[in-house]
Amino acid sequence: KVKIWDKKSEYMAFTYDEYLMVKEEVEFLSNPTMNGHPNLAKLIGYCFEEEVKGVVYDLSPLDTLHNLMVKDDLNWLQRMNVILEIARLLKFLHGQDKPYLVFNINASHIVLNQDFMPKLIDFGLISKQDIGEMSTQKKQITMRRQCDDPYFTLRGGNWETSCEVFSFCVILLGLIAKRTCELEKLDRLMHIWAKKEYKPQCSLVHKSLQEDWGYHAEDGIAITELGMCCIEFFPRNRPNMKDVVERLESLHIFQRLGDSRPHKRDKRYHHNAM
């Protein structure tokens, strides 16, 4: 898979240093601590030419998570595995001596490979948690693109790990409810929809997934409650990613089946059940 930087892309309509963004992405993926992580795209090449700036990943994706989450291609177990893998990736990044912040984590920047394993593919804004070293350009891009966290949007300040907990929850809710977030439509913002629909001891899991093999009603309630905790308005009330992973791993589906990843039997079963 090849990713090319284009000034007409979604990265905004103002001048930015393409060379710097490619350089920082290459440095991040070449870092021995990051290289080989199962949920990060593997870098196999890059180009710094004046006319073309891009990177080449060793990746054969099915599609973006954004496109897949509303379809019937993913069964309950596969969706839960995706959620757990993304949570573990963020726990890993946030757990470094200087936590790495992704800033632009969303379902459009994650792809699933042929084994339904999520891979983060956008690192243009990733930064260690030393905001003083972060360029003004990157701050501008972040402020314009990442309006998911309402506290950050309204209050400003530094982007922190709690903001990424909120962004992660938008993905979590989308996967369990088969919904996507549309920034242009207020009623399609995931946290607004979830708070409107949520009732204590109830589930936001899509009805079709509740009929899937491996679904447990208690898991539906538990993951819904986890999602609601992660979208709390005040960051101090949100769990960190370590707590999120622990709560996910305690779900019945993982306790009963272990840390199972999607394989051929799961995919055959899902298609036969449709």
C-alpha positions as CSV (number, residue, x, y, z in Angstrom):
1,K,0.0,0.0,0.0
2,V,1.3,3.4,-1.0
3,K,0.4,6.7,0.8
4,I,1.1,10.0,-1.1
5,W,1.0,13.4,0.5
6,D,-1.1,15.8,-1.5
7,K,-1.7,19.4,-0.6
8,K,-5.3,19.0,-1.8
9,S,-6.0,16.2,0.6
10,E,-7.9,16.2,3.8
11,Y,-5.0,17.7,5.7
12,M,-6.3,21.3,5.3
13,A,-6.1,24.1,2.8
14,F,-3.0,25.8,4.1
15,T,0.7,25.3,3.5
16,Y,2.4,22.7,5.7
17,D,5.8,21.1,5.6
18,E,5.1,17.8,3.8
19,Y,8.8,16.8,4.1
20,L,8.7,17.2,7.9
21,M,5.5,15.1,8.2
22,V,6.9,12.3,6.0
23,K,10.3,12.5,7.9
24,E,8.6,12.2,11.3
25,E,6.4,9.3,10.2
26,V,9.4,7.4,8.9
27,E,11.3,8.1,12.1
28,F,8.4,6.9,14.2
29,L,7.9,3.6,12.2
30,S,11.6,3.0,12.1
31,N,11.9,3.3,15.9
32,P,12.9,-0.2,17.2
33,T,10.2,0.1,19.9
34,M,7.5,0.6,17.3
35,N,8.9,-1.4,14.4
36,G,7.0,-4.7,14.2
37,H,4.1,-3.8,16.4
38,P,1.1,-5.9,15.1
39,N,-1.2,-2.9,15.0
40,L,1.1,-0.4,13.2
41,A,1.6,-0.5,9.5
42,K,5.0,-1.9,8.6
43,L,7.1,0.6,6.7
44,I,9.0,-0.8,3.7
45,G,9.9,2.3,1.7
46,Y,9.5,6.1,1.4
47,C,10.1,8.9,-1.1
48,F,11.3,12.5,-0.3
49,E,11.4,13.8,-3.9
50,E,10.4,17.4,-4.5
51,E,7.4,16.4,-6.6
52,V,6.4,13.2,-4.7
53,K,6.5,12.6,-1.0
54,G,5.1,9.4,0.3
55,V,5.5,6.1,2.2
56,V,5.1,2.5,1.3
57,Y,3.6,0.0,3.7
58,D,3.7,-3.8,3.7
59,L,0.0,-4.1,3.9
60,S,-2.9,-5.7,2.0
61,P,-6.0,-4.1,3.5
62,L,-9.6,-5.2,3.1
63,D,-10.9,-1.6,3.6
64,T,-10.9,1.1,6.2
65,L,-12.6,0.5,9.5
66,H,-14.9,3.4,8.8
67,N,-16.2,1.7,5.7
68,L,-16.5,-1.8,7.3
69,M,-18.1,-0.9,10.7
70,V,-21.5,-0.3,9.2
71,K,-21.5,-3.5,7.1
72,D,-22.3,-7.1,7.9
73,D,-18.8,-8.2,7.1
74,L,-17.7,-8.2,10.7
75,N,-19.3,-10.4,13.3
76,W,-19.4,-9.8,17.0
77,L,-16.2,-11.6,17.9
78,Q,-14.3,-9.8,15.1
79,R,-15.6,-6.4,16.2
80,M,-14.6,-7.1,19.8
81,N,-11.2,-8.2,18.7
82,V,-10.7,-5.0,16.7
83,I,-11.8,-2.9,19.8
84,L,-9.4,-4.8,22.0
85,E,-6.5,-4.5,19.6
86,I,-6.9,-0.8,19.2
87,A,-7.2,-0.4,22.9
88,R,-3.9,-2.3,23.4
89,L,-2.2,-0.2,20.8
90,L,-3.2,3.0,22.6
91,K,-2.2,1.6,25.9
92,F,1.2,0.7,24.5
93,L,1.7,4.2,22.9
94,H,0.5,6.0,26.1
95,G,2.7,3.8,28.3
96,Q,6.0,4.9,26.8
97,D,8.4,7.0,29.0
98,K,7.2,10.0,27.0
99,P,3.7,8.9,25.8
100,Y,3.0,9.0,22.1
101,L,-0.2,10.9,21.2
102,V,-1.9,9.9,17.9
103,F,-4.1,13.1,17.7
104,N,-6.0,12.0,14.6
105,I,-7.1,8.5,15.6
106,N,-10.4,7.7,13.9
107,A,-11.9,4.9,11.9
108,S,-10.8,6.3,8.6
109,H,-7.1,6.0,9.6
110,I,-7.4,2.4,10.6
111,V,-7.5,-0.5,8.1
112,L,-8.2,-4.2,8.6
113,N,-6.0,-6.7,6.9
114,Q,-7.1,-10.1,5.5
115,D,-7.2,-11.5,9.1
116,F,-9.3,-8.6,10.3
117,M,-6.4,-7.3,12.3
118,P,-6.6,-3.4,12.7
119,K,-3.6,-1.4,11.5
120,L,-3.1,2.3,12.2
121,I,-2.0,3.9,8.9
122,D,-1.9,7.6,9.6
123,F,1.0,9.0,11.6
124,G,1.3,12.5,10.2
125,L,0.3,14.1,13.5
126,I,1.7,11.5,16.0
127,S,3.9,13.2,18.6
128,K,5.5,12.5,22.0
129,Q,3.8,14.2,24.9
130,D,6.0,17.2,24.9
131,I,3.7,19.8,23.4
132,G,6.4,22.4,23.6
133,E,8.3,20.7,20.9
134,M,5.3,20.4,18.7
135,S,5.2,22.7,15.7
136,T,2.5,25.4,15.4
137,Q,1.5,23.8,12.1
138,K,0.7,20.6,13.7
139,K,-1.3,22.3,16.4
140,Q,-3.4,24.0,13.8
141,I,-4.0,20.8,11.9
142,T,-5.0,19.1,15.2
143,M,-7.3,21.8,16.3
144,R,-9.2,21.8,13.0
145,R,-9.4,18.0,12.5
146,Q,-9.9,16.6,15.9
147,C,-13.1,18.1,17.3
148,D,-14.3,14.8,18.7
149,D,-13.6,15.7,22.3
150,P,-16.1,18.4,23.3
151,Y,-14.0,19.4,26.4
152,F,-10.9,20.0,24.3
153,T,-13.0,21.8,21.6
154,L,-14.6,24.2,24.1
155,R,-11.8,24.7,26.6
156,G,-8.7,24.3,24.4
157,G,-5.4,23.6,26.1
158,N,-3.1,20.6,25.4
159,W,-4.2,17.5,23.7
160,E,-3.8,14.7,26.3
161,T,-4.2,11.0,26.6
162,S,-7.7,11.5,27.9
163,C,-8.6,13.1,24.6
164,E,-7.6,9.9,22.9
165,V,-9.7,7.8,25.2
166,F,-12.6,9.8,24.0
167,S,-11.6,9.3,20.3
168,F,-11.2,5.6,20.9
169,C,-14.7,5.5,22.4
170,V,-16.1,7.0,19.2
171,I,-14.6,4.0,17.3
172,L,-15.9,1.6,20.0
173,L,-19.4,2.9,19.8
174,G,-19.4,2.8,16.1
175,L,-18.4,-0.8,16.0
176,I,-21.0,-2.0,18.5
177,A,-23.8,0.1,17.0
178,K,-22.9,-0.1,13.3
179,R,-22.8,3.7,13.1
180,T,-20.3,6.2,11.6
181,C,-19.6,9.7,12.9
182,E,-20.5,12.6,10.6
183,L,-18.9,15.9,11.8
184,E,-21.2,18.0,9.6
185,K,-24.4,16.7,11.3
186,L,-24.7,17.4,15.0
187,D,-27.1,14.5,15.5
188,R,-24.6,12.1,13.9
189,L,-21.9,12.9,16.4
190,M,-21.3,9.6,18.2
191,H,-21.2,11.0,21.8
192,I,-24.4,13.1,21.3
193,W,-26.3,10.1,19.8
194,A,-25.0,7.7,22.6
195,K,-26.0,10.1,25.4
196,K,-29.4,10.5,23.9
197,E,-30.0,6.7,23.5
198,Y,-28.3,5.4,26.6
199,K,-30.3,4.0,29.5
200,P,-28.7,2.4,32.6
201,Q,-28.3,-1.4,32.4
202,C,-29.2,-1.3,28.7
203,S,-27.1,-2.0,25.6
204,L,-26.3,0.2,22.5
205,V,-25.3,-2.9,20.6
206,H,-27.0,-3.2,17.2
207,K,-29.8,-5.8,17.2
208,S,-28.2,-7.8,14.4
209,L,-25.1,-8.2,16.5
210,Q,-27.1,-9.3,19.6
211,E,-28.1,-12.4,17.5
212,D,-24.6,-13.2,16.6
213,W,-22.6,-16.2,17.8
214,G,-20.5,-15.4,20.8
215,Y,-22.7,-12.4,21.9
216,H,-23.4,-12.3,25.7
217,A,-26.0,-9.9,27.0
218,E,-23.9,-8.9,30.0
219,D,-21.0,-8.0,27.6
220,G,-23.4,-5.8,25.7
221,I,-24.2,-3.9,28.8
222,A,-20.6,-3.8,30.1
223,I,-19.1,-2.5,26.9
224,T,-21.9,0.1,26.6
225,E,-21.2,1.3,30.1
226,L,-17.4,1.4,29.3
227,G,-18.2,3.5,26.2
228,M,-20.3,6.0,28.3
229,C,-17.4,6.3,30.8
230,C,-15.0,7.2,28.0
231,I,-17.2,10.0,26.6
232,E,-17.6,11.7,30.0
233,F,-17.3,15.5,29.4
234,F,-14.7,16.1,32.0
235,P,-11.4,14.2,31.2
236,R,-10.7,13.4,34.8
237,N,-13.8,11.2,34.8
238,R,-12.6,9.1,31.9
239,P,-10.6,5.9,32.5
240,N,-7.1,5.6,31.1
241,M,-6.3,3.1,28.3
242,K,-4.8,0.6,30.9
243,D,-8.1,0.5,32.7
244,V,-10.0,0.2,29.4
245,V,-7.9,-2.8,28.3
246,E,-8.5,-4.5,31.7
247,R,-12.3,-4.0,31.5
248,L,-12.3,-5.3,27.9
249,E,-10.3,-8.4,28.8
250,S,-12.7,-9.2,31.6
251,L,-15.7,-9.5,29.2
252,H,-17.3,-13.0,28.9
253,I,-16.3,-13.3,25.2
254,F,-12.6,-13.1,26.0
255,Q,-12.8,-15.0,29.3
256,R,-14.6,-17.9,27.5
257,L,-12.6,-17.9,24.2
258,G,-9.4,-16.4,25.3
259,D,-7.6,-13.7,23.3
260,S,-8.8,-15.2,20.0
261,R,-8.3,-13.4,16.8
262,P,-10.5,-13.8,13.8
263,H,-9.7,-16.8,11.7
264,K,-11.2,-18.8,8.9
265,R,-13.8,-20.6,11.0
266,D,-15.1,-17.3,12.3
267,K,-15.4,-15.8,8.8
268,R,-17.1,-18.9,7.4
269,Y,-19.6,-19.0,10.3
270,H,-20.5,-15.3,9.9
271,H,-21.2,-15.6,6.2
272,N,-23.2,-18.8,6.7
273,A,-25.3,-17.1,9.4
274,M,-26.2,-14.1,7.2
